[in-house]
Amino acid sequence: MKNYFSSNALFTDFYELTMAQGYWKENMNQKVVFDMFFRRNPFNGGFSILAGNETLLDAVTEFRFSDDDIEFLRTQKIFEEGFLEFLKDWHFTGDLYTMDEGTVIFPQEPLVRIHANLIEAQILEGLILNVVNFQSLIATKTARVYLAAKGAPIMEFGLRRAQGPDGAMSATRAAYIGGASGTSNTLASKIYGIPAMGTMAHSWIMSHSSELEAFREYAKIYPQNAVFLIDTYDTLKSGIKNAIIAGGELVAKGYNFGVRLDSGDISYLTREVRKELDRAGFPQAKISVSNELTEEIISTLVANDAPINSWGVGTHMVTGGNESSFTGVYKLAARHDKATDAMVPAMKFSDNPAKTTNPGIKNVYRLYDENGMAAADILALDDEIVEAGKEYRFYHPMVDYRQFSYKAANVEPLLKLRLKNGERTSPRVPEAEQLRIARENMQKQLASLDESYKRILNPHIYKVSITEELKDLKMDFIKKNIK
């Protein structure tokens, strides 16, 4: 979805512009390569889901400074006229590589790789991190809910709790990629082609003279979509009893009905409600639940065989719940060297090994075993080739003595060229088709991941390793720069 913010080049941190003017003044606009990657899986999980890169491609191709933007920068009394004239015609002219949306991803892997001049790459930093970090956080959260629900439909109900209008739209988009079946967000349904879902709130029932009348009137208007909210007054003493009366009248006319609970002890109440429905002769009536659900709650209810047919998840899905942000960062990986007229690797050092970057222009390869299951991801220099059927030795990206050998049955390169000289390498796919492809990719990717990596609690750590050539390059950097 296009919006004002994502196409406005002022949507960047102010220091990007002060640095850009510095580069411009020093005639430092050489070719560079930046990697966007993340440092740890959120939610103490074993995997993450990439989302937002299709949104990013739209934004990057339209990122511009308007005349009004230039005038605003002029009022800051810090930018020279020559630099402001330079920005008037500024736009992205480089290359952008990214993994497919919906890909299962892991820490340290380049998710987006930018080849551009230094000023272009610098100005894009905030946009790239904002879009990919947020949507990947929500897609990952939803995928965890999706796994916890064991195939039962998930309805995204988070519009009213999301962080602002754009947060709501981006969250709905990402949640669908992550496994949600539909949304309460009507605008998102229109724009993204996501099924719109929802029936009634407590106010519908409270607005009528009785709970039974509210159910009957709703059934009269929407006989094919009657799901009664049964906890407005008393779930067991009145809600389910009135739902059975109104629902029975619908069944007599050839329709079906369902009920929803939004409060109380979900495990106990759903069992009692199921008994009432079955006793009344309506085993086909479905039970849906909502109310501050998380993947941990859903997993527990499913493990305890609570009779729940679908889940409505809002707050924790669209906000990230107990995880406020995705740990994506954007770091220089290579730069043009005037002396040699070649691209040379760049590397950030840190006292914290986890924050020391992997140098050079890199690709990511996924290794599969003979059963089609993902075994490891490998970071390799871009001019290396990792082939199926050939045994290699791979190394831990931060601890050089940890290593393993592996011969993959199949090898898949994950980074793909999506923008060339600032233009898409293939025609833009409509929003609904984008999301369908991404969602199917997510499902396929999760199916290729062993259950041990998908556990909600204490997942196994998936191998992300580097090739021997990349390890040697990194160690050489460390030896030359640390005295």
C-alpha positions in Angstrom: 0.0 0.0 0.0 1.4 3.4 -1.0 1.1 6.2 1.5 2.5 9.7 2.0 5.1 8.7 4.5 6.7 5.8 2.6 7.3 7.8 -0.6 8.5 11.0 1.1 12.3 11.1 1.4 12.1 13.2 4.6 11.1 9.9 6.2 14.6 9.4 7.3 16.6 10.2 10.4 18.0 13.7 10.4 21.6 12.6 10.8 21.3 10.7 7.5 20.9 14.1 5.8 23.7 15.8 7.8 26.0 12.9 6.8 24.7 13.1 3.2 25.7 16.8 3.0 29.0 15.9 4.5 29.6 13.2 1.8 28.5 15.7 -0.9 30.9 18.4 0.3 33.8 16.0 0.5 32.9 14.4 -2.9 32.5 11.1 -1.1 29.7 9.4 -3.1 31.5 6.2 -4.0 29.8 2.9 -4.6 29.0 0.9 -1.4 27.1 -2.2 -0.3 25.0 -2.2 2.8 23.4 -5.3 4.5 20.2 -5.2 6.5 20.1 -8.2 9.0 18.9 -8.8 12.5 20.7 -10.0 15.7 18.2 -12.3 17.5 14.9 -14.0 17.0 12.1 -12.2 18.9 9.9 -13.9 21.5 12.8 -16.3 22.5 11.8 -18.2 19.3 13.7 -20.4 17.0 12.9 -18.6 13.7 11.5 -15.4 12.2 9.5 -14.6 9.1 10.5 -11.9 6.6 7.7 -9.5 5.7 7.5 -6.0 4.3 10.0 -6.2 1.5 7.3 -5.8 -1.2 6.1 -2.7 0.6 9.7 -1.6 0.7 10.2 -2.0 -3.1 7.2 0.3 -3.7 8.6 2.9 -1.3 12.2 2.8 -2.6 11.1 3.3 -6.3 9.0 6.4 -5.3 11.2 7.9 -2.6 11.7 11.6 -3.5 12.1 15.1 -2.0 9.3 17.4 -3.1 9.7 21.2 -3.5 8.0 21.6 -0.2 10.4 19.2 1.5 13.4 21.1 0.1 11.9 24.3 1.5 11.5 22.7 4.9 15.1 21.6 4.9 16.1 25.2 3.9 14.4 26.5 7.1 16.7 24.3 9.2 19.6 26.7 8.4 22.1 23.9 8.2 22.0 22.8 4.5 23.8 24.6 1.7 22.0 25.6 -1.4 24.1 23.4 -3.6 23.2 20.3 -1.5 19.5 21.3 -1.6 19.7 21.5 -5.4 21.3 18.1 -5.4 18.4 16.7 -3.4 15.8 18.0 -5.8 16.7 15.4 -8.4 17.7 12.7 -5.9 16.2 9.2 -6.2 17.4 5.7 -5.8 19.4 4.5 -8.9 21.1 1.4 -7.3 20.4 -2.3 -7.1 18.4 -4.0 -4.3 18.6 -7.7 -3.4 16.2 -9.3 -1.0 14.8 -12.7 0.1 11.3 -13.6 -0.9 8.6 -12.3 1.4 7.4 -15.0 3.8 10.8 -16.6 4.0 11.9 -18.2 7.3 14.9 -16.2 8.4 17.6 -16.3 11.1 20.0 -13.9 12.8 23.1 -12.6 11.0 21.7 -13.3 7.5 21.5 -10.4 5.0 17.7 -9.9 4.3 18.2 -6.9 2.1 21.4 -6.0 0.3 21.8 -2.5 -1.2 24.3 -1.7 -4.0 24.3 2.1 -4.5 26.3 5.3 -4.1 26.9 6.3 -0.5 24.4 9.1 -0.3 21.6 7.0 -1.7 22.3 4.0 0.5 22.6 6.3 3.6 19.3 8.1 3.1 17.4 4.8 2.6 18.5 3.3 6.0 15.6 4.5 8.1 13.0 3.5 5.5 14.4 0.0 5.1 14.6 -0.7 8.9 11.2 0.8 9.6 9.3 -1.2 7.0 11.1 -4.6 7.3 11.5 -4.5 11.1 7.9 -3.9 12.0 6.3 -6.2 9.4 8.8 -9.0 10.2 8.0 -8.7 13.9 4.2 -9.0 13.3 4.6 -11.8 10.7 6.8 -13.7 13.2 4.4 -13.3 16.0 1.5 -14.4 13.8 3.4 -17.5 12.6 3.9 -18.5 16.2 0.1 -18.2 16.8 -0.5 -20.1 13.6 1.7 -23.0 14.7 0.1 -22.9 18.2 -3.4 -23.1 16.7 -2.5 -26.4 14.9 -4.4 -25.5 11.7 -7.5 -23.8 13.2 -8.4 -20.5 11.6 -6.9 -17.3 13.1 -8.8 -14.0 12.8 -6.7 -10.8 13.2 -8.8 -8.4 15.3 -6.1 -5.8 16.1 -7.1 -2.5 14.4 -8.1 -0.7 17.5 -5.0 -1.6 19.4 -2.4 -1.1 16.7 0.1 1.8 16.8 -1.8 4.3 14.6 -3.4 3.9 11.2 -0.2 2.9 9.3 0.7 0.5 12.1 -2.8 -1.1 11.7 -2.5 -1.5 8.0 1.1 -2.8 8.0 0.2 -5.2 10.9 -2.8 -6.6 9.1 -0.7 -7.1 6.0 2.1 -8.8 7.9 -0.3 -10.9 10.0 -1.8 -12.4 6.9 1.6 -13.4 5.6 2.3 -14.9 9.0 -0.8 -17.2 8.8 -3.9 -15.2 9.8 -7.0 -16.3 7.8 -8.8 -12.9 7.8 -9.0 -9.5 9.4 -11.5 -7.1 11.0 -9.7 -4.3 9.2 -12.1 -3.4 6.3 -9.7 -1.1 4.5 -7.0 -3.7 4.6 -9.5 -6.2 3.2 -10.2 -3.9 0.3 -6.5 -3.0 -0.5 -4.9 -6.4 0.2 -7.6 -8.8 -0.7 -7.6 -10.3 2.8 -11.0 -11.9 3.8 -13.0 -9.5 6.1 -14.3 -11.1 9.2 -16.4 -10.1 12.2 -20.0 -10.2 13.4 -21.1 -8.4 16.5 -19.9 -6.6 19.6 -21.4 -6.4 23.1 -23.0 -3.1 22.2 -25.3 -4.8 19.6 -26.7 -7.0 22.4 -26.9 -4.2 24.9 -28.8 -2.0 22.4 -31.7 -4.4 22.2 -34.4 -5.1 24.9 -33.0 -8.6 25.5 -30.2 -10.9 24.6 -32.5 -13.2 22.8 -34.0 -10.4 20.7 -30.4 -9.3 19.8 -29.5 -12.8 18.6 -32.8 -13.2 16.7 -32.5 -9.9 14.9 -28.9 -10.5 13.9 -29.9 -14.0 12.6 -32.7 -12.5 10.6 -30.3 -10.0 8.9 -27.3 -12.3 8.5 -28.6 -15.9 8.5 -25.6 -17.2 6.7 -23.1 -15.6 9.1 -24.6 -15.8 12.5 -22.0 -16.1 15.3 -23.5 -15.1 18.6 -21.4 -13.3 21.3 -22.6 -15.1 24.4 -20.7 -13.5 27.3 -22.4 -10.0 27.5 -24.4 -11.0 30.6 -23.7 -14.6 31.7 -22.2 -17.1 29.4 -23.8 -20.2 30.8 -27.0 -19.0 32.5 -28.2 -16.9 29.6 -25.8 -16.5 26.6 -25.5 -20.1 25.4 -29.2 -20.8 26.2 -30.4 -17.8 24.1 -27.9 -18.7 21.4 -29.3 -22.2 21.2 -32.9 -20.8 20.9 -31.9 -18.4 18.1 -29.6 -20.9 16.5 -32.2 -23.6 16.6 -34.5 -21.4 14.6 -31.8 -20.8 12.0 -31.1 -24.5 11.7 -34.8 -25.2 11.2 -34.5 -22.9 8.1 -31.5 -24.7 6.8 -28.7 -22.5 8.1 -26.0 -23.0 10.8 -24.7 -20.9 13.6 -21.7 -20.4 15.9 -20.9 -18.8 19.2 -18.0 -16.6 20.4 -16.6 -16.0 23.9 -14.6 -12.9 24.7 -14.0 -13.3 28.5 -13.8 -15.6 31.4 -12.1 -19.0 31.9 -11.9 -20.0 28.3 -10.9 -23.6 29.0 -13.8 -24.2 31.4 -16.4 -22.2 29.5 -15.8 -23.7 26.1 -16.1 -27.2 27.5 -19.4 -26.3 29.1 -20.7 -24.5 26.0 -19.7 -27.5 23.9 -21.7 -29.8 26.2 -24.8 -27.5 25.9 -24.6 -27.3 22.1 -24.2 -31.1 21.7 -27.0 -31.8 24.2 -29.3 -29.5 22.2 -28.5 -31.4 19.0 -26.1 -28.9 17.4 -22.7 -30.7 17.2 -22.0 -28.7 14.0 -22.1 -25.4 15.8 -18.6 -23.8 16.0 -17.0 -22.1 19.0 -14.7 -19.1 18.5 -12.8 -17.4 21.2 -10.9 -14.1 21.7 -9.7 -11.9 24.6 -6.0 -11.1 24.9 -4.8 -14.4 23.4 -1.1 -15.2 22.9 0.6 -18.2 21.3 1.4 -19.6 24.8 -2.3 -19.4 25.8 -3.5 -21.0 22.6 -0.8 -23.7 22.7 -1.9 -24.6 26.2 -5.6 -24.7 25.3 -4.9 -26.8 22.2 -2.8 -29.2 24.3 -5.6 -29.5 26.7 -8.1 -30.3 23.9 -10.3 -27.3 24.6 -13.2 -27.5 22.0 -12.3 -24.3 20.1 -12.7 -24.1 16.3 -11.2 -20.7 15.6 -9.3 -17.9 17.3 -9.6 -14.1 17.3 -6.3 -12.5 18.1 -5.8 -8.8 18.4 -3.5 -6.8 20.7 -0.6 -9.2 21.1 -0.6 -10.1 17.4 -0.5 -6.5 15.9 1.8 -4.9 18.5 4.3 -7.7 19.1 3.0 -8.3 22.6 6.0 -8.6 25.0 8.5 -7.9 22.2 8.5 -4.2 21.2 10.7 -4.3 18.1 12.6 -6.5 15.7 16.4 -6.2 16.0 17.2 -5.4 12.4 20.3 -3.3 11.7 21.8 -1.8 8.6 25.6 -2.0 8.2 28.2 -1.2 5.6 29.6 -4.4 4.1 31.8 -3.1 1.2 33.0 0.1 -0.4 34.8 1.3 -3.5 38.5 1.9 -3.0 40.0 4.6 -5.2 43.5 3.3 -4.9 42.7 -0.1 -6.3 39.5 0.9 -8.2 37.8 -2.1 -6.7 35.1 -2.9 -4.1 36.8 -3.8 -0.8 35.2 -5.4 2.3 34.2 -3.4 5.3 33.6 -4.6 8.8 32.3 -3.2 12.1 34.2 -4.2 15.2 32.8 -4.5 18.7 33.8 -5.7 22.2 30.5 -7.7 21.9 31.2 -10.6 19.3 27.5 -10.6 18.4 27.8 -7.0 17.1 31.0 -7.6 15.0 29.7 -7.8 11.4 30.6 -10.2 8.6 32.6 -8.4 6.0 32.1 -8.3 2.2 29.4 -8.8 -0.3 27.5 -11.9 0.7 24.7 -14.2 -0.3 22.8 -16.7 1.8 22.3 -20.3 0.9 19.8 -22.7 2.5 21.0 -26.3 2.7 18.4 -29.1 2.5 18.7 -32.8 3.3 17.5 -35.7 1.2 14.0 -35.3 2.7 13.6 -31.7 1.7 14.1 -30.4 5.3 16.2 -27.3 6.0 19.5 -28.3 7.7 21.5 -25.1 7.8 21.9 -21.6 6.3 25.3 -20.5 5.0 26.7 -17.0 4.5 29.1 -17.0 1.6 31.0 -14.3 -0.3 29.1 -13.4 -3.5 31.7 -14.8 -5.8 31.6 -18.2 -4.1 29.5 -21.1 -5.2 27.9 -23.5 -2.8 26.8 -26.7 -4.6 24.5 -29.6 -3.8 26.2 -33.0 -3.5 29.6 -31.5 -2.5 30.9 -31.6 1.1 32.0 -28.4 2.6 33.3 -27.3 6.0 31.3 -24.4 7.6 32.2 -22.3 10.6 30.3 -20.5 13.4 29.9 -16.8 12.5 31.3 -15.6 15.9 33.2 -18.5 17.4 35.9 -19.7 14.8 36.6 -23.0 16.5 33.1 -24.3 16.1 32.6 -26.0 12.8 30.8 -28.8 10.9 31.0 -30.5 7.6 27.9 -31.1 5.4 26.9 -32.3 1.9 23.5 -30.9 1.0 21.0 -32.8 -1.2 19.8 -29.4 -2.4 21.0 -25.8 -2.2 18.8 -22.7 -2.5 20.3 -19.2 -2.8 18.0 -16.8 -0.9 18.9 -13.3 -2.0 17.5 -12.2 -5.3 17.9 -9.1 -7.4 14.7 -7.1 -7.2 15.7 -3.6 -8.3 18.3 -2.9 -11.0 19.4 0.7 -11.5 16.4 1.7 -9.3 13.8 -0.1 -11.4 12.0 -3.4 -10.7 13.5 -6.4 -12.5 10.0 -7.8 -13.0 6.5 -6.3 -13.2 4.9 -5.3 -9.9 2.4 -8.0 -8.7 -1.0 -6.7 -7.4 -1.4 -6.5 -3.6 -3.7 -9.5 -3.2 -1.4 -11.7 -5.3 1.7 -10.5 -3.4 0.2 -11.6 -0.1 -1.1 -15.0 -1.5 2.4 -15.8 -2.7 4.1 -14.7 0.5 1.6 -16.6 2.7 2.1 -19.8 0.7 5.8 -19.3 0.9 5.6 -19.0 4.7 3.6 -22.2 4.9 6.0 -24.1 2.6 9.0 -22.7 4.5 7.7 -23.7 7.9 6.9 -27.2 6.6 10.6 -27.6 5.7 11.7 -26.7 9.2 12.0 -29.4 11.8 9.6 -29.3 14.7 12.4 -28.7 17.2 13.0 -25.2 15.8 9.3 -24.3 15.9 8.7 -25.1 19.5 7.0 -22.2 21.4 9.2 -22.8 24.4 12.9 -23.6 24.3 13.4 -24.2 20.6 16.5 -25.8 19.2 19.0 -23.3 17.6 19.1 -23.5 13.9 22.6 -23.5 12.3 23.7 -20.3 10.6 27.3 -20.6 9.5 29.9 -19.0 7.2 32.1 -20.5 4.6 35.8 -21.1 5.1 36.6 -18.2 2.7 34.4 -15.8 4.6 35.8 -17.0 7.9 39.4 -16.4 6.7 38.5 -12.9 5.5 36.9 -12.1 8.9 39.8 -13.4 10.9 42.2 -11.5 8.7 40.3 -8.3 9.4 40.4 -8.9 13.1 44.2 -9.7 13.1 45.0 -6.5 11.1 42.8 -4.2 13.1 43.1 -5.4 16.7 46.6 -4.8 18.1 
